[in-house]
Amino acid sequence: MQADRLSAGGLVDRSAPLPFSFDGEVYEGFAGDTLASALLANGVRLMGRSFKYHRPRGPLSAGPEEPNALVTVGGGAKADPNLRATVQELYAGLSAASQNRVGSLRFDLMAVNDLLHRFLGAGFYYKTFMWPAAFWEKLYEPLIRRAAGLGALSGLPDPDEYEVAHAHCDLLVIGSGPAGLMAALTAGRAGKRVILAEEDFVLGGRLNAESFEVGRKPAALWAAEAAAELAALPNVRLMRRTAVFGVYDGAVYGALERNTDHLGAPPPGLPRMTMWKVHATRAILASGAIERPIAFGNNDRPGIMLAGAVRAYVNRYAVLPGRRAVVFTACDDGWRTARDLRAAGAEVTVVDARPGAARDEGFRTIRGGAVVDTVGRLRVSHVTIRHPGGTEDSASADLVAVSGGWSPTLHLTCHLGGKPIWRDDIAAFVPGVALPPGMHVAGAARGDYTTLACLRGGAAEAASALGVAAVEGPDAEDGAASVSPFWHVKGAKRAFLDQQNDVTVKDVELAHREGFRAAEHMKRYTTLGMATDQGKTANIPALGIMAELTGRTIPETGTTTFRPPWTPVPIAALAGRHKGEHFHPTRLTPSHDWAKANGADFVETGLWLRAQWFRRGAEKGWRDSVDREVTETRGGAGFCDVTTLGKIDVKGRDAGAFLDRLYRNTLSTLPVGRCRYGLMLREDGIVFDDGTAARLGEHHFLVTTTTAKAVQVFRQMEFARACLWPEMEVSLVSVTEQWAQYSVAGPKVREVLAQIVEPGFDLSNEGFPYMACGAATLRDGVPARLFRLSFSGELAWEIAVPARYGHGLAEALAGAGAVPYGVEALGVMRVEKGHPAGNELDGRTTAADLGLAALGAKKSTGFIGREMERREGLQAHDRPALVGLRPVDPTARLLAGAHLLEPGAAPKTETSLGWVSSVAFSPSLGSSIGLAFLKGGMARKGERLRMWDGLRGADVAVEVVNPVFIDPEGARLRG
Amino acid sequence: MRIPCPFCGPRMLEEFVYLGDAALMRRPVEGATCDYVFLRDNPAGRHHELWRHEGGCGAWLVVERDVTTHEIFGAALAEARDAG
């Protein structure tokens, strides 16, 4: 029973009734309704509870500026909180619930807060809940947070899909009111590529909410015809339900298109929202204006609305929001509402705050009067009207329509730092001179308030933006609207400015008394202008009041800075498809599937997934697997996937000289067919990365990097080539992904490799000595490169094959008797050998700190980092340098990150001698071992120190030892 | 924000990485100094900056950009040009 639905008119389809529910109650609305208009048609005024005081609230507006009517739509994982009922389109089966209440919406138990309002003013929590201090975090804050708030998230993963997309056009028109439609027609008829973005689901803007004519036909009909013409133009794209929410550098506009929120059963595959990045050479901002409320006593009861919103409900939705209406206005615009309400059958009283507003249209009229207070628990029932002489009387009213004038919707003009300017004649801020590049503003958004001015302005701005002819517009009303600034009724008791945050005039006065007078301070102290509506209806009246209090003008008081987004944008929409496993790309090595099938657990290393260890049989924990892999490799043969190491192909006549400038040590002297360790510094002298260089030909090197730094090293080398020494003849190609590479290590490695390479291939020390490299052909004919390199300290080769043969090579190596080992065993073996890795190359250490001072020490040519490495601080003799550590008690555990102290020294920053950088359990030694940076370095070999970790409660006696724990002479790798 | 890559045309910022001021191209012949490594002019206005089109052609570019407005005036191939 739609008791408050008018029998005729409006843009709703009475032949398409739509059942829906609110708080479990079932209602019926029509296609073309919003949730708010459908509820109003059903006589529902109460739609929510306020943020702090839990006061009953109904819709204030009929659009995106809505502060009050916030609801949760849907249930389960699809529950979406804080949706504006004034924007949410109605569909059959829509299920909505009210928010921020304990108990029912009609009897909210938290409404007791309203009785305590004296104690809950602006910033109350800074003053009231101070003692005892410990109570704040555990008691007060959780209580306040529970009592105050918006809707709750489901806590479940979002089941919907979201899309990010790009669009390009010559002209982006933002808003489809009279100015926007004329701008789009001007550009569209001229053949330009146009995108018209409209937040609403119907084009036309205010034209759909008004009763006047445009071009001698109803305004909404003219708008529909204009929209139809645009829809027929192939070069025009109409985007309804699309809010342009931000302006970004380079003429890029962010727009959020809601694809499915108006559908009960969306087609499969359609993303719920699309986040558009619109590249627009030019843009017309035709976003219109937002009406301002007036603050008076208890001005927040359901049934008190903006006058323009009342017209939208009457004219567009054919809903009569009240039968005994009081229109309280400070401008001519309110009178339009009075007339439209009377035409719809309401009894109307007009209270015009302006004493001189002489009009007699047959309404009961109080000139120079004010509504000072209202009564009514869940809906307004009476108002108190103050007459010019000061006398007051009470009038029965179930609807109060309020108009304090309009403010241009200029938010987007400020996103790149533009400052609005104040215009006294319309008592409003208008866009400043400095607009975002390419943006023009037309219509009410620039302060043109008559329909004719909007129509003409839209056409003219589009014409000047694109250099085309403006199209001729229709006739329309051109009544100059008089407005006088009127922000609040003086002496009112509880007059709300920001209804979403429960900020009253008194709170602004309090902020003023306590010194928070700048606009930005007032906002933060009172919370005015925060949350989902960002003070769209509240900011200007609050500034007006602060200006009165400080005796300054409004422009002197300031304006809040508008930043993106204009309207709430779900983070899911910004993320698009970059979520879950698609948050970033995952890089898999060619033998990933083989490793997976053979029990590998994987670890993320940058974007790569690397096998961490291979679980076998009854192994319970990772340590079992890792200990076995180390023992079997050191006792027989193992292989490890090292494909992820960066590989850079360096070619050209100057390749050797180029590498000499990049590495601390000399590489140009490397003979063809040999490899060498290479250490790279940053320009500031700190160690950057390490790896190996192999000389494959006179003018051909292959250098490797660590997995973590592969991208940065290549970038640095390319920078050096292109920007520092473009005259050198050298070219660089990253070939990391082209080669699958395996390290095969252990005393029995020759037996394994003999089954892999061509029969007769010489793997002896004479035929293939330590640090040699060369080409080989494998038994199955696959071409390969062999490098006799060892990270594990065992006799070892690295075999590289074209990536597509990686899987097959892993299979063959395992078949030949090598046990696969993961990066954890690799790490254990490198700690056992004292090789520095990521934990040691931590961006603070020098070559000398790592014990590598001799590398390149006699070099005669310059290299990156050479000069800065000589700085005093980097040469200081007491810098912590690399040592090995063993616990005195072999059962004790070392911890990476722990401090080193003299035995008996108090643990303080000043007494710390260094830190433990890497630890491992060495199955070969049966003990925990570690690498550490210690003041004095290897000069302290044999000393006993304390390893102290206050965080994890460790205090272990340790001995300083050689960091090469296994085979310090290197006999094995040369074996 | 878009950068007009001389090879690829105007491309979105996400495809590029920033290194620093184009003064980095003027490395002293006798080796880096503290001034070269650490000291930069920082005018409120136009800068010449080094960007690499890493998600595209991989070229190092010198981009002229106003740091107060983010307006980009052009991009040139670093190899083909002196540091501005």
Chai-1 contact restraints between the chains, C-beta under 6 A:
chainA,res_idxA,chainB,res_idxB,connection_type,confidence,min_distance_angstrom,max_distance_angstrom,comment,restraint_id
A,D249,B,M1,contact,1.0,0.0,6.0,A-B,restraint_1
A,D249,B,H70,contact,1.0,0.0,6.0,A-B,restraint_2
A,G250,B,M1,contact,1.0,0.0,6.0,A-B,restraint_3
A,G250,B,R2,contact,1.0,0.0,6.0,A-B,restraint_4
A,E683,B,A32,contact,1.0,0.0,6.0,A-B,restraint_5
A,E683,B,V37,contact,1.0,0.0,6.0,A-B,restraint_6
A,D684,B,V37,contact,1.0,0.0,6.0,A-B,restraint_7
A,A722,B,W60,contact,1.0,0.0,6.0,A-B,restraint_8
A,A722,B,A78,contact,1.0,0.0,6.0,A-B,restraint_9
A,A722,B,E79,contact,1.0,0.0,6.0,A-B,restraint_10
A,C723,B,M25,contact,1.0,0.0,6.0,A-B,restraint_11
A,C723,B,W60,contact,1.0,0.0,6.0,A-B,restraint_12
A,C723,B,A78,contact,1.0,0.0,6.0,A-B,restraint_13
A,L724,B,R27,contact,1.0,0.0,6.0,A-B,restraint_14
A,P726,B,E79,contact,1.0,0.0,6.0,A-B,restraint_15
A,G862,B,G31,contact,1.0,0.0,6.0,A-B,restraint_16
A,R866,B,G31,contact,1.0,0.0,6.0,A-B,restraint_17
A,E867,B,G31,contact,1.0,0.0,6.0,A-B,restraint_18
A,E867,B,A32,contact,1.0,0.0,6.0,A-B,restraint_19
A,M868,B,A32,contact,1.0,0.0,6.0,A-B,restraint_20
